[in-house]
Amino acid sequence: GAVVSQHPSRVICKSGTSVKIECRSLDFQATTMFWYRQFPKQSLMLMATSNEGSKATYEQGVEKDKFLINHASLTLSTLTVTSAHPEDSSFYICSARSPVIQLAGATDTQYFGPGTRLTVL
Amino acid sequence: AQTVTQSQPEMSVQEAETVTLSCTYDTSESNYYLFWYKQPPSRQMILVIRQEAYKQQNATENRFSVNFQKAAKSFSLKISDSQLGDTAMYFCALVGGKSTFGDGTTLTVKP
């Protein structure tokens, strides 16, 4: 149990295009999902927190018009990088959390997707 | 504000030996959870162990155990009988309202 998928795993795009990354909780309902960015050998940098059916909460310094987040259902959140530029190249990771015990001992535990490597040329 | 500090950027251990990774934290929340995650070269974040702050008993998961000292705000991870597959970056995380991760400790298990 507690599987989170992320698609695509890798994407290469041209500068100026938009890229959408999907994050799905496969066997539990995630009322809250998180989007992180990670540079090589560094920690996870929280970009935003999304709650199902409401607007995402962005961390300071993260442009909400550039990184569009939609949490349309209890199992799906999407991150769209709009007008991507080379400096947006990074590893993006999502995680899903349920405050309700749906899996044994899973309260407030974040389960992570496998990540998406974005390269903007 | 929440903070999580991992003071050991890199560590190494011989296969089959025991190693302890340190983590200290600070929070004003009374209710919170602490986690250790590992990130192997595949970069998939894997939950290693979790601890509820209201529980005094230290969590254990097979070869992994924690030493949770609430008053000292310390949450160290002990890995017994280290295996080559334990080579990874380990992150300590605090969830108390917000989620905060430490900077990570790169652990190398040597044969």
Interface residues (C-beta under 8 A of the other chain):
Chain A: A2 F34 Q38 K41 Q42 S43 L44 L46 F91 I93 S95 G105 T107 D108 T109 Q110 Y111 F112 P114 G115
Chain B: Y33 F35 Y37 S42 R43 Q44 M45 I46 L47 R50 M89 F91 A93 V95 K98 S99 F101 G102 D103 G104 T106
